[in-house]
């Protein structure tokens, strides 16, 4: 059980870093056109699109990734609580 929760926790952490990298990438012109940029968009856009439907950008500022990261933390904590109660 200990190893399973660590693996899940690491996966959530990695995905959080990918979302942060996507946000940072948006500050660099044409970065999304690179191979790495396209890969990063394919991994993060399905998740971020959920939040963009409900939280429109405020001018040039998009706060949906912040909400997405907070939701990701809540999902992780909830999953860890559920797994902890089973084992």
PDB file of N, CA, C and O in Angstrom, chain B, residues numbered from 101:
ATOM      1  N   UNK B 101       0.829  -1.193   0.000  1.00  0.00           N
ATOM      2  CA  UNK B 101       0.000   0.000   0.000  1.00  0.00           C
ATOM      3  C   UNK B 101       0.873   1.257   0.000  1.00  0.00           C
ATOM      4  O   UNK B 101       0.583   2.222  -0.707  1.00  0.00           O
ATOM      5  N   UNK B 102       1.926   1.237   0.787  1.00  0.00           N
ATOM      6  CA  UNK B 102       2.821   2.383   0.890  1.00  0.00           C
ATOM      7  C   UNK B 102       3.397   2.749  -0.474  1.00  0.00           C
ATOM      8  O   UNK B 102       3.472   3.925  -0.830  1.00  0.00           O
ATOM      9  N   UNK B 103       3.803   1.736  -1.234  1.00  0.00           N
ATOM     10  CA  UNK B 103       4.389   1.999  -2.544  1.00  0.00           C
ATOM     11  C   UNK B 103       3.343   2.526  -3.525  1.00  0.00           C
ATOM     12  O   UNK B 103       3.640   3.400  -4.340  1.00  0.00           O
ATOM     13  N   UNK B 104       2.128   2.000  -3.451  1.00  0.00           N
ATOM     14  CA  UNK B 104       1.067   2.447  -4.345  1.00  0.00           C
ATOM     15  C   UNK B 104       0.749   3.920  -4.123  1.00  0.00           C
ATOM     16  O   UNK B 104       0.603   4.672  -5.087  1.00  0.00           O
ATOM     17  N   UNK B 105       0.642   4.335  -2.884  1.00  0.00           N
ATOM     18  CA  UNK B 105       0.338   5.743  -2.615  1.00  0.00           C
ATOM     19  C   UNK B 105       1.487   6.654  -3.047  1.00  0.00           C
ATOM     20  O   UNK B 105       1.251   7.772  -3.506  1.00  0.00           O
ATOM     21  N   UNK B 106       2.713   6.189  -2.905  1.00  0.00           N
ATOM     22  CA  UNK B 106       3.860   6.993  -3.357  1.00  0.00           C
ATOM     23  C   UNK B 106       3.872   7.131  -4.875  1.00  0.00           C
ATOM     24  O   UNK B 106       4.149   8.209  -5.401  1.00  0.00           O
ATOM     25  N   UNK B 107       3.576   6.055  -5.568  1.00  0.00           N
ATOM     26  CA  UNK B 107       3.536   6.110  -7.034  1.00  0.00           C
ATOM     27  C   UNK B 107       2.448   7.068  -7.492  1.00  0.00           C
ATOM     28  O   UNK B 107       2.676   7.887  -8.383  1.00  0.00           O
ATOM     29  N   UNK B 108       1.275   6.973  -6.894  1.00  0.00           N
ATOM     30  CA  UNK B 108       0.175   7.866  -7.259  1.00  0.00           C
ATOM     31  C   UNK B 108       0.538   9.307  -6.944  1.00  0.00           C
ATOM     32  O   UNK B 108       0.265  10.208  -7.738  1.00  0.00           O
ATOM     33  N   UNK B 109       1.144   9.526  -5.802  1.00  0.00           N
ATOM     34  CA  UNK B 109       1.554  10.874  -5.416  1.00  0.00           C
ATOM     35  C   UNK B 109       2.578  11.439  -6.399  1.00  0.00           C
ATOM     36  O   UNK B 109       2.494  12.607  -6.779  1.00  0.00           O
ATOM     37  N   UNK B 110       3.539  10.621  -6.810  1.00  0.00           N
ATOM     38  CA  UNK B 110       4.537  11.074  -7.789  1.00  0.00           C
ATOM     39  C   UNK B 110       3.883  11.398  -9.126  1.00  0.00           C
ATOM     40  O   UNK B 110       4.265  12.371  -9.777  1.00  0.00           O
ATOM     41  N   UNK B 111       2.904  10.600  -9.546  1.00  0.00           N
ATOM     42  CA  UNK B 111       2.218  10.866 -10.813  1.00  0.00           C
ATOM     43  C   UNK B 111       1.474  12.196 -10.768  1.00  0.00           C
ATOM     44  O   UNK B 111       1.500  12.957 -11.735  1.00  0.00           O
ATOM     45  N   UNK B 112       0.815  12.477  -9.653  1.00  0.00           N
ATOM     46  CA  UNK B 112       0.148  13.762  -9.502  1.00  0.00           C
ATOM     47  C   UNK B 112       1.161  14.901  -9.511  1.00  0.00           C
ATOM     48  O   UNK B 112       0.910  15.951 -10.102  1.00  0.00           O
ATOM     49  N   UNK B 113       2.288  14.700  -8.867  1.00  0.00           N
ATOM     50  CA  UNK B 113       3.328  15.732  -8.834  1.00  0.00           C
ATOM     51  C   UNK B 113       3.900  15.991 -10.222  1.00  0.00           C
ATOM     52  O   UNK B 113       4.109  17.142 -10.606  1.00  0.00           O
ATOM     53  N   UNK B 114       4.149  14.941 -10.963  1.00  0.00           N
ATOM     54  CA  UNK B 114       4.667  15.087 -12.322  1.00  0.00           C
ATOM     55  C   UNK B 114       3.679  15.840 -13.197  1.00  0.00           C
ATOM     56  O   UNK B 114       4.062  16.730 -13.956  1.00  0.00           O
ATOM     57  N   UNK B 115       2.389  15.475 -13.087  1.00  0.00           N
ATOM     58  CA  UNK B 115       1.386  16.149 -13.907  1.00  0.00           C
ATOM     59  C   UNK B 115       1.267  17.619 -13.510  1.00  0.00           C
ATOM     60  O   UNK B 115       1.067  18.478 -14.370  1.00  0.00           O
ATOM     61  N   UNK B 116       1.386  17.911 -12.231  1.00  0.00           N
ATOM     62  CA  UNK B 116       1.362  19.312 -11.784  1.00  0.00           C
ATOM     63  C   UNK B 116       2.519  20.092 -12.399  1.00  0.00           C
ATOM     64  O   UNK B 116       2.340  21.230 -12.835  1.00  0.00           O
ATOM     65  N   UNK B 117       3.691  19.491 -12.436  1.00  0.00           N
ATOM     66  CA  UNK B 117       4.840  20.148 -13.063  1.00  0.00           C
ATOM     67  C   UNK B 117       4.616  20.346 -14.561  1.00  0.00           C
ATOM     68  O   UNK B 117       5.050  21.351 -15.124  1.00  0.00           O
ATOM     69  N   UNK B 118       3.944  19.398 -15.207  1.00  0.00           N
ATOM     70  CA  UNK B 118       3.647  19.549 -16.628  1.00  0.00           C
ATOM     71  C   UNK B 118       2.696  20.729 -16.859  1.00  0.00           C
ATOM     72  O   UNK B 118       2.869  21.486 -17.814  1.00  0.00           O
ATOM     73  N   UNK B 119       1.707  20.882 -15.998  1.00  0.00           N
ATOM     74  CA  UNK B 119       0.790  22.013 -16.116  1.00  0.00           C
ATOM     75  C   UNK B 119       1.550  23.321 -15.904  1.00  0.00           C
ATOM     76  O   UNK B 119       1.331  24.287 -16.635  1.00  0.00           O
ATOM     77  N   UNK B 120       2.428  23.362 -14.924  1.00  0.00           N
ATOM     78  CA  UNK B 120       3.228  24.570 -14.679  1.00  0.00           C
ATOM     79  C   UNK B 120       4.129  24.859 -15.881  1.00  0.00           C
ATOM     80  O   UNK B 120       4.274  26.013 -16.287  1.00  0.00           O
ATOM     81  N   UNK B 121       4.728  23.822 -16.445  1.00  0.00           N
ATOM     82  CA  UNK B 121       5.573  24.004 -17.632  1.00  0.00           C
ATOM     83  C   UNK B 121       4.744  24.547 -18.793  1.00  0.00           C
ATOM     84  O   UNK B 121       5.225  25.370 -19.571  1.00  0.00           O
ATOM     85  N   UNK B 122       3.517  24.092 -18.908  1.00  0.00           N
ATOM     86  CA  UNK B 122       2.625  24.589 -19.968  1.00  0.00           C
ATOM     87  C   UNK B 122       2.341  26.070 -19.774  1.00  0.00           C
ATOM     88  O   UNK B 122       2.332  26.829 -20.744  1.00  0.00           O
ATOM     89  N   UNK B 123       2.113  26.488 -18.552  1.00  0.00           N
ATOM     90  CA  UNK B 123       1.867  27.903 -18.275  1.00  0.00           C
ATOM     91  C   UNK B 123       3.109  28.722 -18.629  1.00  0.00           C
ATOM     92  O   UNK B 123       3.006  29.755 -19.291  1.00  0.00           O
ATOM     93  N   UNK B 124       4.261  28.270 -18.198  1.00  0.00           N
ATOM     94  CA  UNK B 124       5.506  28.986 -18.510  1.00  0.00           C
ATOM     95  C   UNK B 124       5.772  29.012 -20.012  1.00  0.00           C
ATOM     96  O   UNK B 124       6.289  29.993 -20.547  1.00  0.00           O
ATOM     97  N   UNK B 125       5.410  27.924 -20.679  1.00  0.00           N
ATOM     98  CA  UNK B 125       5.618  27.840 -22.115  1.00  0.00           C
ATOM     99  C   UNK B 125       4.766  28.872 -22.852  1.00  0.00           C
ATOM    100  O   UNK B 125       5.159  29.362 -23.911  1.00  0.00           O
ATOM    101  N   UNK B 126       3.614  29.197 -22.299  1.00  0.00           N
ATOM    102  CA  UNK B 126       2.738  30.169 -22.961  1.00  0.00           C
ATOM    103  C   UNK B 126       3.356  31.572 -22.982  1.00  0.00           C
ATOM    104  O   UNK B 126       2.907  32.428 -23.745  1.00  0.00           O
ATOM    105  N   UNK B 127       4.358  31.815 -22.172  1.00  0.00           N
ATOM    106  CA  UNK B 127       5.009  33.118 -22.146  1.00  0.00           C
ATOM    107  C   UNK B 127       6.066  33.264 -23.238  1.00  0.00           C
ATOM    108  O   UNK B 127       6.520  34.372 -23.523  1.00  0.00           O
ATOM    109  N   UNK B 128       6.452  32.154 -23.844  1.00  0.00           N
ATOM    110  CA  UNK B 128       7.497  32.173 -24.870  1.00  0.00           C
ATOM    111  C   UNK B 128       6.835  32.047 -26.241  1.00  0.00           C
ATOM    112  O   UNK B 128       6.155  31.057 -26.511  1.00  0.00           O
ATOM    113  N   UNK B 129       7.028  33.038 -27.106  1.00  0.00           N
ATOM    114  CA  UNK B 129       6.398  32.988 -28.429  1.00  0.00           C
ATOM    115  C   UNK B 129       6.822  31.747 -29.223  1.00  0.00           C
ATOM    116  O   UNK B 129       7.995  31.374 -29.234  1.00  0.00           O
ATOM    117  N   UNK B 130       5.870  31.130 -29.872  1.00  0.00           N
ATOM    118  CA  UNK B 130       6.070  29.984 -30.767  1.00  0.00           C
ATOM    119  C   UNK B 130       6.588  28.730 -30.075  1.00  0.00           C
ATOM    120  O   UNK B 130       6.982  27.785 -30.759  1.00  0.00           O
ATOM    121  N   UNK B 131       6.603  28.686 -28.773  1.00  0.00           N
ATOM    122  CA  UNK B 131       7.078  27.494 -28.066  1.00  0.00           C
ATOM    123  C   UNK B 131       6.137  26.307 -28.272  1.00  0.00           C
ATOM    124  O   UNK B 131       6.580  25.159 -28.278  1.00  0.00           O
ATOM    125  N   UNK B 132       4.840  26.581 -28.440  1.00  0.00           N
ATOM    126  CA  UNK B 132       3.886  25.488 -28.633  1.00  0.00           C
ATOM    127  C   UNK B 132       4.061  24.807 -29.975  1.00  0.00           C
ATOM    128  O   UNK B 132       3.502  23.732 -30.193  1.00  0.00           O
ATOM    129  N   UNK B 133       4.812  25.397 -30.870  1.00  0.00           N
ATOM    130  CA  UNK B 133       5.033  24.795 -32.186  1.00  0.00           C
ATOM    131  C   UNK B 133       6.195  23.809 -32.202  1.00  0.00           C
ATOM    132  O   UNK B 133       6.374  23.081 -33.178  1.00  0.00           O
ATOM    133  N   UNK B 134       6.976  23.777 -31.146  1.00  0.00           N
ATOM    134  CA  UNK B 134       8.089  22.835 -31.079  1.00  0.00           C
ATOM    135  C   UNK B 134       7.545  21.441 -30.768  1.00  0.00           C
ATOM    136  O   UNK B 134       6.387  21.294 -30.378  1.00  0.00           O
ATOM    137  N   UNK B 135       8.369  20.438 -30.940  1.00  0.00           N
ATOM    138  CA  UNK B 135       7.959  19.069 -30.631  1.00  0.00           C
ATOM    139  C   UNK B 135       7.584  18.905 -29.173  1.00  0.00           C
ATOM    140  O   UNK B 135       6.563  18.298 -28.848  1.00  0.00           O
ATOM    141  N   UNK B 136       8.412  19.449 -28.297  1.00  0.00           N
ATOM    142  CA  UNK B 136       8.116  19.370 -26.867  1.00  0.00           C
ATOM    143  C   UNK B 136       6.833  20.127 -26.539  1.00  0.00           C
ATOM    144  O   UNK B 136       6.019  19.656 -25.745  1.00  0.00           O
ATOM    145  N   UNK B 137       6.653  21.294 -27.145  1.00  0.00           N
ATOM    146  CA  UNK B 137       5.457  22.090 -26.905  1.00  0.00           C
ATOM    147  C   UNK B 137       4.196  21.370 -27.335  1.00  0.00           C
ATOM    148  O   UNK B 137       3.195  21.394 -26.619  1.00  0.00           O
ATOM    149  N   UNK B 138       4.229  20.730 -28.489  1.00  0.00           N
ATOM    150  CA  UNK B 138       3.066  19.975 -28.960  1.00  0.00           C
ATOM    151  C   UNK B 138       2.769  18.793 -28.046  1.00  0.00           C
ATOM    152  O   UNK B 138       1.607  18.495 -27.770  1.00  0.00           O
ATOM    153  N   UNK B 139       3.797  18.131 -27.583  1.00  0.00           N
ATOM    154  CA  UNK B 139       3.622  17.004 -26.659  1.00  0.00           C
ATOM    155  C   UNK B 139       2.994  17.478 -25.352  1.00  0.00           C
ATOM    156  O   UNK B 139       2.090  16.839 -24.814  1.00  0.00           O
ATOM    157  N   UNK B 140       3.482  18.597 -24.857  1.00  0.00           N
ATOM    158  CA  UNK B 140       2.979  19.154 -23.610  1.00  0.00           C
ATOM    159  C   UNK B 140       1.518  19.593 -23.750  1.00  0.00           C
ATOM    160  O   UNK B 140       0.716  19.391 -22.838  1.00  0.00           O
ATOM    161  N   UNK B 141       1.182  20.185 -24.875  1.00  0.00           N
ATOM    162  CA  UNK B 141      -0.205  20.590 -25.122  1.00  0.00           C
ATOM    163  C   UNK B 141      -1.112  19.367 -25.164  1.00  0.00           C
ATOM    164  O   UNK B 141      -2.195  19.384 -24.579  1.00  0.00           O
ATOM    165  N   UNK B 142      -0.690  18.311 -25.843  1.00  0.00           N
ATOM    166  CA  UNK B 142      -1.505  17.085 -25.915  1.00  0.00           C
ATOM    167  C   UNK B 142      -1.750  16.481 -24.548  1.00  0.00           C
ATOM    168  O   UNK B 142      -2.821  15.925 -24.305  1.00  0.00           O
ATOM    169  N   UNK B 143      -0.775  16.577 -23.645  1.00  0.00           N
ATOM    170  CA  UNK B 143      -0.930  16.001 -22.306  1.00  0.00           C
ATOM    171  C   UNK B 143      -1.774  16.862 -21.374  1.00  0.00           C
ATOM    172  O   UNK B 143      -2.511  16.332 -20.542  1.00  0.00           O
ATOM    173  N   UNK B 144      -1.678  18.167 -21.500  1.00  0.00           N
ATOM    174  CA  UNK B 144      -2.318  19.048 -20.519  1.00  0.00           C
ATOM    175  C   UNK B 144      -3.623  19.674 -20.987  1.00  0.00           C
ATOM    176  O   UNK B 144      -4.468  20.005 -20.156  1.00  0.00           O
ATOM    177  N   UNK B 145      -3.811  19.845 -22.274  1.00  0.00           N
ATOM    178  CA  UNK B 145      -4.992  20.559 -22.763  1.00  0.00           C
ATOM    179  C   UNK B 145      -6.317  19.890 -22.402  1.00  0.00           C
ATOM    180  O   UNK B 145      -7.258  20.602 -22.050  1.00  0.00           O
ATOM    181  N   UNK B 146      -6.444  18.571 -22.467  1.00  0.00           N
ATOM    182  CA  UNK B 146      -7.734  17.977 -22.073  1.00  0.00           C
ATOM    183  C   UNK B 146      -8.139  18.340 -20.642  1.00  0.00           C
ATOM    184  O   UNK B 146      -9.312  18.601 -20.378  1.00  0.00           O
ATOM    185  N   UNK B 147      -7.195  18.356 -19.739  1.00  0.00           N
ATOM    186  CA  UNK B 147      -7.491  18.700 -18.347  1.00  0.00           C
ATOM    187  C   UNK B 147      -7.755  20.193 -18.199  1.00  0.00           C
ATOM    188  O   UNK B 147      -8.719  20.588 -17.543  1.00  0.00           O
ATOM    189  N   UNK B 148      -6.913  21.027 -18.801  1.00  0.00           N
ATOM    190  CA  UNK B 148      -7.077  22.479 -18.675  1.00  0.00           C
ATOM    191  C   UNK B 148      -8.342  22.973 -19.375  1.00  0.00           C
ATOM    192  O   UNK B 148      -8.939  23.958 -18.941  1.00  0.00           O
ATOM    193  N   UNK B 149      -8.755  22.308 -20.442  1.00  0.00           N
ATOM    194  CA  UNK B 149      -9.954  22.723 -21.178  1.00  0.00           C
ATOM    195  C   UNK B 149     -11.202  22.648 -20.304  1.00  0.00           C
ATOM    196  O   UNK B 149     -12.133  23.433 -20.485  1.00  0.00           O
ATOM    197  N   UNK B 150     -11.228  21.720 -19.369  1.00  0.00           N
ATOM    198  CA  UNK B 150     -12.362  21.603 -18.449  1.00  0.00           C
ATOM    199  C   UNK B 150     -12.548  22.911 -17.690  1.00  0.00           C
ATOM    200  O   UNK B 150     -13.673  23.391 -17.546  1.00  0.00           O
ATOM    201  N   UNK B 151     -11.477  23.479 -17.215  1.00  0.00           N
ATOM    202  CA  UNK B 151     -11.539  24.693 -16.411  1.00  0.00           C
ATOM    203  C   UNK B 151     -11.720  25.939 -17.267  1.00  0.00           C
ATOM    204  O   UNK B 151     -12.326  26.914 -16.822  1.00  0.00           O
ATOM    205  N   UNK B 152     -11.204  25.918 -18.482  1.00  0.00           N
ATOM    206  CA  UNK B 152     -11.359  27.075 -19.370  1.00  0.00           C
ATOM    207  C   UNK B 152     -12.808  27.261 -19.807  1.00  0.00           C
ATOM    208  O   UNK B 152     -13.215  28.370 -20.152  1.00  0.00           O
ATOM    209  N   UNK B 153     -13.588  26.180 -19.794  1.00  0.00           N
ATOM    210  CA  UNK B 153     -15.003  26.308 -20.137  1.00  0.00           C
ATOM    211  C   UNK B 153     -15.748  27.150 -19.114  1.00  0.00           C
ATOM    212  O   UNK B 153     -16.701  27.847 -19.460  1.00  0.00           O
ATOM    213  N   UNK B 154     -15.319  27.090 -17.858  1.00  0.00           N
ATOM    214  CA  UNK B 154     -16.023  27.777 -16.782  1.00  0.00           C
ATOM    215  C   UNK B 154     -15.352  29.075 -16.342  1.00  0.00           C
ATOM    216  O   UNK B 154     -16.001  29.951 -15.770  1.00  0.00           O
ATOM    217  N   UNK B 155     -14.064  29.194 -16.607  1.00  0.00           N
ATOM    218  CA  UNK B 155     -13.304  30.369 -16.162  1.00  0.00           C
ATOM    219  C   UNK B 155     -12.677  31.037 -17.386  1.00  0.00           C
ATOM    220  O   UNK B 155     -11.605  30.635 -17.839  1.00  0.00           O
ATOM    221  N   UNK B 156     -13.343  32.049 -17.912  1.00  0.00           N
ATOM    222  CA  UNK B 156     -12.766  32.724 -19.079  1.00  0.00           C
ATOM    223  C   UNK B 156     -11.552  33.562 -18.682  1.00  0.00           C
ATOM    224  O   UNK B 156     -11.439  33.985 -17.531  1.00  0.00           O
ATOM    225  N   UNK B 157     -10.652  33.801 -19.620  1.00  0.00           N
ATOM    226  CA  UNK B 157      -9.485  34.650 -19.323  1.00  0.00           C
ATOM    227  C   UNK B 157      -9.914  36.081 -19.017  1.00  0.00           C
ATOM    228  O   UNK B 157     -10.879  36.587 -19.588  1.00  0.00           O
ATOM    229  N   UNK B 158      -9.191  36.719 -18.116  1.00  0.00           N
ATOM    230  CA  UNK B 158      -9.420  38.120 -17.789  1.00  0.00           C
ATOM    231  C   UNK B 158      -8.390  38.940 -18.548  1.00  0.00           C
ATOM    232  O   UNK B 158      -7.280  39.155 -18.061  1.00  0.00           O
ATOM    233  N   UNK B 159      -8.751  39.388 -19.717  1.00  0.00           N
ATOM    234  CA  UNK B 159      -7.792  40.097 -20.559  1.00  0.00           C
ATOM    235  C   UNK B 159      -6.726  39.127 -21.031  1.00  0.00           C
ATOM    236  O   UNK B 159      -7.029  38.147 -21.711  1.00  0.00           O
ATOM    237  N   UNK B 160      -5.489  39.396 -20.673  1.00  0.00           N
ATOM    238  CA  UNK B 160      -4.399  38.507 -21.069  1.00  0.00           C
ATOM    239  C   UNK B 160      -4.027  37.530 -19.976  1.00  0.00           C
ATOM    240  O   UNK B 160      -3.067  36.773 -20.122  1.00  0.00           O
ATOM    241  N   UNK B 161      -4.775  37.532 -18.878  1.00  0.00           N
ATOM    242  CA  UNK B 161      -4.463  36.658 -17.747  1.00  0.00           C
ATOM    243  C   UNK B 161      -5.457  35.498 -17.703  1.00  0.00           C
ATOM    244  O   UNK B 161      -6.668  35.707 -17.640  1.00  0.00           O
ATOM    245  N   UNK B 162      -4.939  34.300 -17.737  1.00  0.00           N
ATOM    246  CA  UNK B 162      -5.753  33.088 -17.665  1.00  0.00           C
ATOM    247  C   UNK B 162      -5.503  32.433 -16.309  1.00  0.00           C
ATOM    248  O   UNK B 162      -4.425  31.891 -16.066  1.00  0.00           O
ATOM    249  N   UNK B 163      -6.499  32.485 -15.429  1.00  0.00           N
ATOM    250  CA  UNK B 163      -6.324  31.901 -14.096  1.00  0.00           C
ATOM    251  C   UNK B 163      -6.791  30.451 -14.026  1.00  0.00           C
ATOM    252  O   UNK B 163      -6.692  29.822 -12.972  1.00  0.00           O
ATOM    253  N   UNK B 164      -7.298  29.914 -15.133  1.00  0.00           N
ATOM    254  CA  UNK B 164      -7.781  28.534 -15.101  1.00  0.00           C
ATOM    255  C   UNK B 164      -6.690  27.525 -14.718  1.00  0.00           C
ATOM    256  O   UNK B 164      -7.013  26.542 -14.051  1.00  0.00           O
ATOM    257  N   UNK B 165      -5.408  27.708 -15.102  1.00  0.00           N
ATOM    258  CA  UNK B 165      -4.398  26.753 -14.639  1.00  0.00           C
ATOM    259  C   UNK B 165      -4.211  26.755 -13.122  1.00  0.00           C
ATOM    260  O   UNK B 165      -3.893  25.721 -12.535  1.00  0.00           O
ATOM    261  N   UNK B 166      -4.407  27.909 -12.488  1.00  0.00           N
ATOM    262  CA  UNK B 166      -4.282  27.965 -11.029  1.00  0.00           C
ATOM    263  C   UNK B 166      -5.384  27.135 -10.395  1.00  0.00           C
ATOM    264  O   UNK B 166      -5.137  26.353  -9.477  1.00  0.00           O
ATOM    265  N   UNK B 167      -6.602  27.311 -10.890  1.00  0.00           N
ATOM    266  CA  UNK B 167      -7.730  26.536 -10.374  1.00  0.00           C
ATOM    267  C   UNK B 167      -7.536  25.049 -10.686  1.00  0.00           C
ATOM    268  O   UNK B 167      -7.866  24.189  -9.870  1.00  0.00           O
ATOM    269  N   UNK B 168      -7.004  24.758 -11.865  1.00  0.00           N
ATOM    270  CA  UNK B 168      -6.752  23.367 -12.249  1.00  0.00           C
ATOM    271  C   UNK B 168      -5.733  22.714 -11.321  1.00  0.00           C
ATOM    272  O   UNK B 168      -5.891  21.551 -10.948  1.00  0.00           O
ATOM    273  N   UNK B 169      -4.696  23.447 -10.947  1.00  0.00           N
ATOM    274  CA  UNK B 169      -3.694  22.911 -10.024  1.00  0.00           C
ATOM    275  C   UNK B 169      -4.282  22.685  -8.633  1.00  0.00           C
ATOM    276  O   UNK B 169      -3.987  21.680  -7.987  1.00  0.00           O
ATOM    277  N   UNK B 170      -5.107  23.615  -8.177  1.00  0.00           N
ATOM    278  CA  UNK B 170      -5.765  23.432  -6.880  1.00  0.00           C
ATOM    279  C   UNK B 170      -6.696  22.217  -6.906  1.00  0.00           C
ATOM    280  O   UNK B 170      -6.735  21.436  -5.955  1.00  0.00           O
ATOM    281  N   UNK B 171      -7.438  22.068  -7.991  1.00  0.00           N
ATOM    282  CA  UNK B 171      -8.323  20.912  -8.123  1.00  0.00           C
ATOM    283  C   UNK B 171      -7.517  19.616  -8.154  1.00  0.00           C
ATOM    284  O   UNK B 171      -7.931  18.608  -7.583  1.00  0.00           O
ATOM    285  N   UNK B 172      -6.376  19.647  -8.817  1.00  0.00           N
ATOM    286  CA  UNK B 172      -5.522  18.459  -8.875  1.00  0.00           C
ATOM    287  C   UNK B 172      -5.049  18.059  -7.480  1.00  0.00           C
ATOM    288  O   UNK B 172      -4.998  16.873  -7.155  1.00  0.00           O
ATOM    289  N   UNK B 173      -4.709  19.034  -6.668  1.00  0.00           N
ATOM    290  CA  UNK B 173      -4.303  18.742  -5.282  1.00  0.00           C
ATOM    291  C   UNK B 173      -5.462  18.167  -4.475  1.00  0.00           C
ATOM    292  O   UNK B 173      -5.276  17.231  -3.697  1.00  0.00           O
ATOM    293  N   UNK B 174      -6.652  18.725  -4.658  1.00  0.00           N
ATOM    294  CA  UNK B 174      -7.817  18.207  -3.946  1.00  0.00           C
ATOM    295  C   UNK B 174      -8.153  16.779  -4.373  1.00  0.00           C
ATOM    296  O   UNK B 174      -8.513  15.942  -3.546  1.00  0.00           O
ATOM    297  N   UNK B 175      -8.032  16.514  -5.662  1.00  0.00           N
ATOM    298  CA  UNK B 175      -8.282  15.161  -6.166  1.00  0.00           C
ATOM    299  C   UNK B 175      -7.268  14.184  -5.578  1.00  0.00           C
ATOM    300  O   UNK B 175      -7.623  13.081  -5.164  1.00  0.00           O
ATOM    301  N   UNK B 176      -6.009  14.598  -5.546  1.00  0.00           N
ATOM    302  CA  UNK B 176      -4.972  13.738  -4.968  1.00  0.00           C
ATOM    303  C   UNK B 176      -5.259  13.445  -3.499  1.00  0.00           C
ATOM    304  O   UNK B 176      -5.188  12.292  -3.072  1.00  0.00           O
ATOM    305  N   UNK B 177      -5.577  14.464  -2.733  1.00  0.00           N
ATOM    306  CA  UNK B 177      -5.859  14.268  -1.307  1.00  0.00           C
ATOM    307  C   UNK B 177      -7.070  13.379  -1.108  1.00  0.00           C
ATOM    308  O   UNK B 177      -7.066  12.506  -0.240  1.00  0.00           O
ATOM    309  N   UNK B 178      -8.108  13.593  -1.906  1.00  0.00           N
ATOM    310  CA  UNK B 178      -9.288  12.751  -1.814  1.00  0.00           C
ATOM    311  C   UNK B 178      -8.988  11.308  -2.145  1.00  0.00           C
ATOM    312  O   UNK B 178      -9.462  10.396  -1.467  1.00  0.00           O
ATOM    313  N   UNK B 179      -8.205  11.098  -3.183  1.00  0.00           N
ATOM    314  CA  UNK B 179      -7.834   9.735  -3.574  1.00  0.00           C
ATOM    315  C   UNK B 179      -6.990   9.066  -2.500  1.00  0.00           C
ATOM    316  O   UNK B 179      -7.174   7.884  -2.210  1.00  0.00           O
ATOM    317  N   UNK B 180      -6.077   9.805  -1.917  1.00  0.00           N
ATOM    318  CA  UNK B 180      -5.243   9.247  -0.854  1.00  0.00           C
ATOM    319  C   UNK B 180      -6.080   8.904   0.379  1.00  0.00           C
ATOM    320  O   UNK B 180      -5.815   7.906   1.049  1.00  0.00           O
ATOM    321  N   UNK B 181      -7.075   9.716   0.677  1.00  0.00           N
ATOM    322  CA  UNK B 181      -7.968   9.425   1.799  1.00  0.00           C
ATOM    323  C   UNK B 181      -8.773   8.164   1.540  1.00  0.00           C
ATOM    324  O   UNK B 181      -8.934   7.322   2.425  1.00  0.00           O
ATOM    325  N   UNK B 182      -9.274   8.042   0.328  1.00  0.00           N
ATOM    326  CA  UNK B 182     -10.053   6.842  -0.015  1.00  0.00           C
ATOM    327  C   UNK B 182      -9.167   5.607   0.025  1.00  0.00           C
ATOM    328  O   UNK B 182      -9.561   4.579   0.575  1.00  0.00           O
ATOM    329  N   UNK B 183      -7.976   5.697  -0.551  1.00  0.00           N
ATOM    330  CA  UNK B 183      -7.066   4.547  -0.519  1.00  0.00           C
ATOM    331  C   UNK B 183      -6.649   4.210   0.906  1.00  0.00           C
ATOM    332  O   UNK B 183      -6.502   3.037   1.250  1.00  0.00           O
ATOM    333  N   UNK B 184      -6.459   5.227   1.734  1.00  0.00           N
ATOM    334  CA  UNK B 184      -6.093   5.002   3.130  1.00  0.00           C
ATOM    335  C   UNK B 184      -7.194   4.301   3.902  1.00  0.00           C
ATOM    336  O   UNK B 184      -6.915   3.518   4.810  1.00  0.00           O
ATOM    337  N   UNK B 185      -8.426   4.572   3.554  1.00  0.00           N
ATOM    338  CA  UNK B 185      -9.526   3.925   4.265  1.00  0.00           C
ATOM    339  C   UNK B 185      -9.709   2.470   3.846  1.00  0.00           C
ATOM    340  O   UNK B 185     -10.235   1.664   4.613  1.00  0.00           O
ATOM    341  N   UNK B 186      -9.281   2.136   2.644  1.00  0.00           N
ATOM    342  CA  UNK B 186      -9.390   0.748   2.179  1.00  0.00           C
ATOM    343  C   UNK B 186      -8.277  -0.131   2.732  1.00  0.00           C
ATOM    344  O   UNK B 186      -8.469  -1.326   2.957  1.00  0.00           O
ATOM    345  N   UNK B 187      -7.113   0.471   2.947  1.00  0.00           N
ATOM    346  CA  UNK B 187      -5.975  -0.333   3.362  1.00  0.00           C
ATOM    347  C   UNK B 187      -5.617   0.039   4.757  1.00  0.00           C
ATOM    348  O   UNK B 187      -4.675  -0.517   5.322  1.00  0.00           O
TER     349      UNK B 187
END
